[in-house]
Amino acid sequence: MRLCILEDEPIILAVLAGIAAGMPGVKAQVLCDPVPAMECCRSTSFELLIVDHQMTGVEVTGLLRAIPDLRHVPIIMVTADNDRGGETWGDPVRGH
């Protein structure tokens, strides 16, 4: 499985990359800057995206969904922001 991890917090990035490295058959691309991340996602075929809810002030999920080849790719959203109070993001009906 081709996995892309988009996260700008170094500790969370290291944890997610470590988990992915221990999963047989998973090839993970790890990116921490939103601009190169968007370019990589446009040019590479991924089967799953793990995305920081808001990388350096950019709402990445909306940008990813605007890329036609990624509209069908599942996204798992993560955040280091603990001030949300349990809010739910995304569209539970459409799955993003």
C-alpha positions in Angstrom: 0.0 0.0 0.0 1.2 3.5 -0.9 0.7 5.8 2.1 1.4 9.5 2.3 1.8 11.2 5.7 1.4 15.0 5.7 2.3 16.4 9.2 4.3 19.4 10.3 4.8 18.5 14.0 8.1 16.6 14.2 7.1 14.4 17.1 3.8 13.3 15.5 5.5 12.9 12.2 8.1 10.6 13.8 5.5 8.5 15.5 3.3 8.1 12.4 6.4 7.3 10.2 7.5 4.7 12.8 4.1 3.0 12.8 4.1 2.9 9.0 7.6 1.5 8.9 6.5 -1.4 11.0 3.6 -2.4 8.8 4.5 -5.0 6.2 3.7 -4.0 2.6 3.3 -0.3 3.4 5.5 2.2 1.5 5.2 5.6 3.2 6.0 9.0 1.8 6.5 11.4 4.7 6.1 15.2 4.0 6.2 18.1 6.4 5.7 21.2 4.2 2.4 21.8 2.5 3.7 23.1 -0.8 5.9 20.1 -1.7 3.2 17.9 -0.3 0.7 19.1 -2.8 3.1 18.6 -5.6 3.9 15.1 -4.5 0.2 14.2 -4.1 -0.5 15.5 -7.6 2.3 13.3 -9.1 2.1 10.1 -7.0 -0.6 7.6 -6.7 -1.5 7.0 -3.0 -4.0 4.6 -1.5 -4.3 6.3 1.9 -3.4 9.8 3.2 -2.8 10.6 6.8 -3.1 14.4 7.0 -2.5 17.0 9.7 -5.8 18.9 10.0 -4.0 22.2 9.6 -0.4 22.2 8.4 1.2 25.5 9.2 -2.0 27.4 8.8 -3.2 25.7 5.6 -6.3 23.5 5.5 -4.7 20.7 3.5 -7.7 18.4 3.2 -9.7 20.8 1.0 -6.7 21.3 -1.3 -6.2 17.5 -1.6 -9.9 16.9 -2.4 -9.5 19.5 -5.2 -7.0 17.1 -7.0 -9.2 14.9 -9.2 -7.1 11.8 -8.8 -7.3 12.0 -5.0 -11.0 12.5 -4.6 -11.5 8.7 -4.0 -8.5 8.3 -1.7 -9.4 7.9 2.0 -8.0 10.5 4.4 -7.3 10.0 8.1 -7.0 13.4 9.8 -4.8 14.0 12.8 -4.0 17.1 14.9 -1.8 18.1 17.7 -4.4 20.8 18.6 -5.9 19.9 21.9 -8.1 23.0 22.1 -10.9 21.6 19.9 -13.0 20.1 22.7 -13.9 17.0 20.9 -15.2 18.6 17.7 -15.8 16.4 14.6 -14.4 17.6 11.3 -15.3 16.5 7.8 -18.5 15.1 6.3 -19.5 11.8 8.0 -21.8 11.0 5.1 -19.2 11.5 2.3 -16.4 10.2 4.5 -14.2 13.4 4.4 
